């Protein structure tokens, strides 16, 4: 047994099992949540925006006959509210998909960093097990530094001390 024994944090196992958080995972499992998600997906599509736009055009001739104020009311209350609702939802879906991709990338980056840290931990444990002596490495470094300074005739720096 070496000088150090690595004990992984419990969150590592939980994180590895759960994976990255995705937008779709937040819907829950109830019937109401599934219905709401299905409606949101349907209304939040460009096809729905096109359908709402065509539907709104049915009342356009009547709005034109009513004059400028009726046209303004039609555009603001009918066309913009119905059509923009779907378009905004499409934009939010695109943003959520981008956020999911960023979350996935961040998760994979963290996974890679964790892997590298665990490899470093394993390497250090192997060094401990092999009996490498840090003090002797410091002494060797000090001796080599001193020899280099003697060769170049420069004053020797203060070297690390072993205790």
WOVENVEN-V230634 format. One record per residue. RES is the residue in one letter. SS is DSSP state (~ for helix, > for strand, _ for the rest). PHI is phi as a letter, one per 30 degrees, with the letter a starting at -180 (NA if undefined). Layout:
BEGIN
RES,SS,PHI
RES,SS,PHI
END
This chain:
BEGIN
X,_,NA
X,_,d
X,_,d
X,_,b
X,_,c
X,_,d
X,_,b
X,_,d
X,_,d
X,~,d
X,~,d
X,~,e
X,~,d
X,~,d
X,~,d
X,~,d
X,~,d
X,~,d
X,_,i
X,_,d
X,_,d
X,_,c
X,~,e
X,~,d
X,~,d
X,~,d
X,~,d
X,_,i
X,_,c
X,_,d
X,~,d
X,~,d
X,~,d
X,~,d
X,~,d
X,~,d
X,~,d
X,~,d
X,~,d
X,~,d
X,~,d
X,~,d
X,~,d
X,_,d
X,_,b
X,~,d
X,~,d
X,~,d
X,~,d
X,~,d
X,~,d
X,~,d
X,~,d
X,~,d
X,~,d
X,~,d
X,~,d
X,_,d
X,_,c
X,~,d
X,~,e
X,~,d
X,~,d
X,~,d
X,~,d
X,_,d
X,_,j
X,~,d
X,~,d
X,~,d
X,~,d
X,~,d
X,~,d
X,~,d
X,~,d
X,~,d
X,~,c
X,~,c
X,~,d
X,~,d
X,~,d
X,~,d
X,~,d
X,~,d
X,~,e
X,~,d
X,~,d
X,~,d
X,~,d
X,~,d
X,~,d
X,~,d
X,~,d
X,~,d
X,~,d
X,~,d
X,~,d
X,~,d
X,~,d
X,~,d
X,~,d
X,~,d
X,~,d
X,~,d
X,~,d
X,~,d
X,~,d
X,~,d
X,~,d
X,~,d
X,~,d
X,~,d
X,~,d
X,~,d
X,~,e
X,~,d
X,~,d
X,~,d
X,~,d
X,~,d
X,~,d
X,~,d
X,~,d
X,~,d
X,~,d
X,~,d
X,~,d
X,~,d
X,~,d
X,~,d
X,_,i
X,_,d
X,_,c
X,~,d
X,~,d
X,~,d
X,~,d
X,~,d
X,~,d
X,~,d
X,~,d
X,~,d
X,~,d
X,~,d
X,~,d
X,~,d
X,~,d
X,~,d
X,~,d
X,~,d
X,~,d
X,~,c
X,_,h
X,_,c
X,_,d
X,_,d
X,_,d
X,_,d
X,_,c
X,_,d
X,_,c
X,_,c
X,_,c
END
